[in-house]
Amino acid sequence: MKFSPCTDNCTYDGTHCQGCGRAHTEIAETKRLVMEVVNFAQTQEYENIEEFSNAIGQSVLKKLKKSAAGK
């Protein structure tokens, strides 16, 4: 499945958003994950939030690539 980002054309009827095509359950879980990271960064009182966000994104990407390679 290919990820489809939000297009700011959100719909709430049915099982999928008509704007991005993602399931409402997927959208809700993604929002929950993002809020966990936000809450963590706020608890740590990071001043360099851009650097933290970039590091998290790079770490996730690295782990996904290793997983896809079977490592």
MARMILO-767217 format. One record per atom (N, C-alpha, C): chain; atom name; x, y, z. Coordinates in steps of 0.02 Angstrom, whole numbers. Example, Ala and Ser with C-alpha at 12.3 -4.5 7.8 and 13.67 -1.06 7.14 Angstrom:
MARMILO-767217
A/N/660/-284/390
A/CA/615/-225/390
A/C/660/-165/390
A/N/642/-112/354
A/CA/684/-53/357
A/C/645/2/394
END
This chain:
MARMILO-767217
A/N/43/-59/0
A/CA/0/0/0
A/C/45/62/0
A/N/27/110/-38
A/CA/64/173/-41
A/C/33/223/6
A/N/74/259/45
A/CA/50/311/90
A/C/25/370/50
A/N/-31/398/72
A/CA/-60/457/40
A/C/-68/511/93
A/N/-31/566/88
A/CA/-36/618/139
A/C/-102/656/136
A/N/-116/691/190
A/CA/-177/731/194
A/C/-176/785/140
A/N/-234/797/110
A/CA/-240/848/58
A/C/-283/907/81
A/N/-300/907/145
A/CA/-343/959/175
A/C/-413/961/143
A/N/-435/904/117
A/CA/-503/896/90
A/C/-537/839/128
A/N/-534/842/194
A/CA/-556/787/237
A/C/-631/775/233
A/N/-649/711/232
A/CA/-718/690/238
A/C/-721/639/295
A/N/-779/634/327
A/CA/-784/591/386
A/C/-837/536/379
A/N/-872/534/323
A/CA/-922/482/314
A/C/-889/420/284
A/N/-920/364/295
A/CA/-892/301/269
A/C/-831/278/307
A/N/-793/234/277
A/CA/-734/207/311
A/C/-670/242/291
A/N/-671/278/234
A/CA/-611/311/209
A/C/-624/385/194
A/N/-572/424/203
A/CA/-575/495/186
A/C/-574/501/110
A/N/-618/540/83
A/CA/-621/550/10
A/C/-565/595/-14
A/N/-536/635/31
A/CA/-481/680/12
A/C/-416/643/-1
A/N/-395/602/48
A/CA/-330/568/41
A/C/-338/493/26
A/N/-397/465/39
A/CA/-410/395/25
A/C/-390/348/81
A/N/-362/376/136
A/CA/-342/333/191
A/C/-402/315/235
A/N/-397/257/268
A/CA/-449/236/314
A/C/-450/283/374
A/N/-509/296/400
A/CA/-515/339/458
A/C/-477/311/517
A/N/-473/245/523
A/CA/-435/214/578
A/C/-360/228/570
A/N/-336/226/508
A/CA/-265/241/495
A/C/-250/313/513
A/N/-294/358/493
A/CA/-285/430/508
A/C/-283/441/583
A/N/-329/410/619
A/CA/-332/418/692
A/C/-268/392/725
A/N/-244/334/703
A/CA/-184/305/732
A/C/-123/348/717
A/N/-119/375/656
A/CA/-63/419/638
A/C/-64/482/682
A/N/-123/510/692
A/CA/-128/570/736
A/C/-106/553/806
A/N/-124/493/831
A/CA/-104/473/898
A/C/-28/467/903
A/N/3/436/853
A/CA/76/429/853
A/C/111/497/852
A/N/86/542/810
A/CA/116/609/805
A/C/109/645/872
A/N/51/640/904
A/CA/42/674/968
A/C/87/644/1022
A/N/102/580/1019
A/CA/150/550/1067
A/C/218/582/1059
A/N/240/591/997
A/CA/305/622/984
A/C/305/695/1006
A/N/251/730/992
A/CA/245/800/1013
A/C/247/805/1089
A/N/209/764/1122
A/CA/208/765/1195
A/C/277/749/1224
A/N/313/701/1195
A/CA/380/685/1217
A/C/426/745/1210
A/N/426/776/1151
A/CA/469/834/1139
A/C/453/891/1187
A/N/389/901/1201
A/CA/370/954/1248
A/C/392/937/1319
A/N/385/874/1339
A/CA/407/853/1405
A/C/483/863/1413
A/N/520/849/1361
A/CA/593/858/1362
A/C/613/931/1358
A/N/565/973/1339
A/CA/577/1046/1330
A/C/632/1060/1280
A/N/631/1022/1224
A/CA/680/1034/1171
A/C/671/1103/1142
A/N/727/1137/1133
A/CA/726/1203/1101
A/C/736/1197/1026
A/N/768/1143/1005
A/CA/784/1133/934
A/C/736/1081/905
A/N/672/1099/901
A/CA/620/1052/880
A/C/628/1029/808
A/N/655/1072/765
A/CA/665/1052/696
A/C/717/996/692
A/N/770/1003/730
A/CA/823/951/730
A/C/796/886/759
A/N/757/891/812
A/CA/726/831/842
A/C/680/797/792
A/N/637/835/759
A/CA/590/807/710
A/C/627/773/653
A/N/679/805/628
A/CA/718/776/573
A/C/753/712/596
A/N/779/711/657
A/CA/813/652/683
A/C/764/593/690
A/N/704/607/714
A/CA/653/555/721
A/C/636/527/652
A/N/625/571/604
A/CA/608/549/536
A/C/663/506/505
A/N/726/527/513
A/CA/782/489/486
A/C/789/421/521
A/N/777/420/586
A/CA/782/357/623
A/C/728/308/600
A/N/667/332/591
A/CA/613/289/567
A/C/630/262/497
A/N/652/305/453
A/CA/669/285/385
A/C/724/232/385
A/N/776/242/426
A/CA/831/194/430
A/C/806/126/454
A/N/764/125/505
A/CA/738/62/532
A/C/692/27/482
A/N/652/66/446
A/CA/608/36/395
A/C/649/5/338
A/N/702/39/318
A/CA/745/12/265
A/C/779/-52/287
A/N/803/-54/349
A/CA/835/-115/375
A/C/784/-172/378
A/N/724/-156/399
A/CA/671/-206/404
A/C/654/-234/335
A/N/649/-189/285
A/CA/633/-210/217
A/C/688/-253/187
A/N/750/-241/209
A/CA/807/-279/184
A/C/813/-346/220
A/N/770/-357/270
A/CA/772/-420/306
A/C/824/-424/361
A/N/846/-367/384
A/CA/898/-366/436
A/C/866/-360/504
END
